Amino acid sequence: MGLRIWPLLCGTIRSNKGLVNTLGKDVDKWVDNPSVIWYIEGAKEKILVDTGMADEERANKWHYPGSRRTPDQEPQNALRRIGVRAEDIDIVIYTHLHWDHCHNADKFKNATFMVHRDELSFAIAPIPPYYRSYEALAIGLRPPFLEIPFETITKEKEVAKGVTVFPTPGHSPGHQSVAVETDKGVYVITGDAVFVYENWEGDSERKMRFWPIGRYYDIGKVWESFERIAEIADFILPGHEMKVFEREAYP
Ligand SMILES: [Zn+2]
């Protein structure tokens, strides 16, 4: 059997749609965004993409009030429901190190953790507007990634047979996405390079092939990363899209 991808719900984050998800569109709307981790099944190694958000109290106090996380949404419990033990994960790939993607790493005791080097260096010393995103020491927090013994990546790399990590900066300086070769085509786990399917639909009237995400570090790179993903992907799985749960696994 070929590779399969399981999206797992690890909580929800309440945010303004026009500020975070779709730049300048629906600025009066509030949405509950899923915090998603992705289990890739079928390779020799057991692979996970991202390790999920902070606990509910921390999420509400420091990030987005109205965020939720139940005990069964903790990553190790979400994985157990599909028959995978956290300690059996061999590889964890990080799309980036924002607070909603890299908590809970201590549950994966036997994994190799991979992150882009540009992401790690920025996360360690972010500019002030990103102190909360990375839970910086500068504001008295302890970044969740400090204890992770990372292996750093600097360019496109096949990390397991059929699973390739490639740089997609823009949302954050060292963001990366994951291409998974399945029997039905290439699925790209975009991370926050693409927040929701609406980013991918664009706006033909404005001659925009894509609709930008609302939260970004470099809008030029956001656009180039959209184009790079479009070159590689037959299908995309966006970072904060509730519709990915309409199917249990892909393909
Ligand atoms: Zn995110």
Boltz pocket constraint, residues with backbone or C-beta under 6 A from the ligand:
constraints:
  - pocket:
      binder: B
      contacts: [[A, 98], [A, 100], [A, 101], [A, 192], [A, 239], [A, 240]]
      max_distance: 6.0
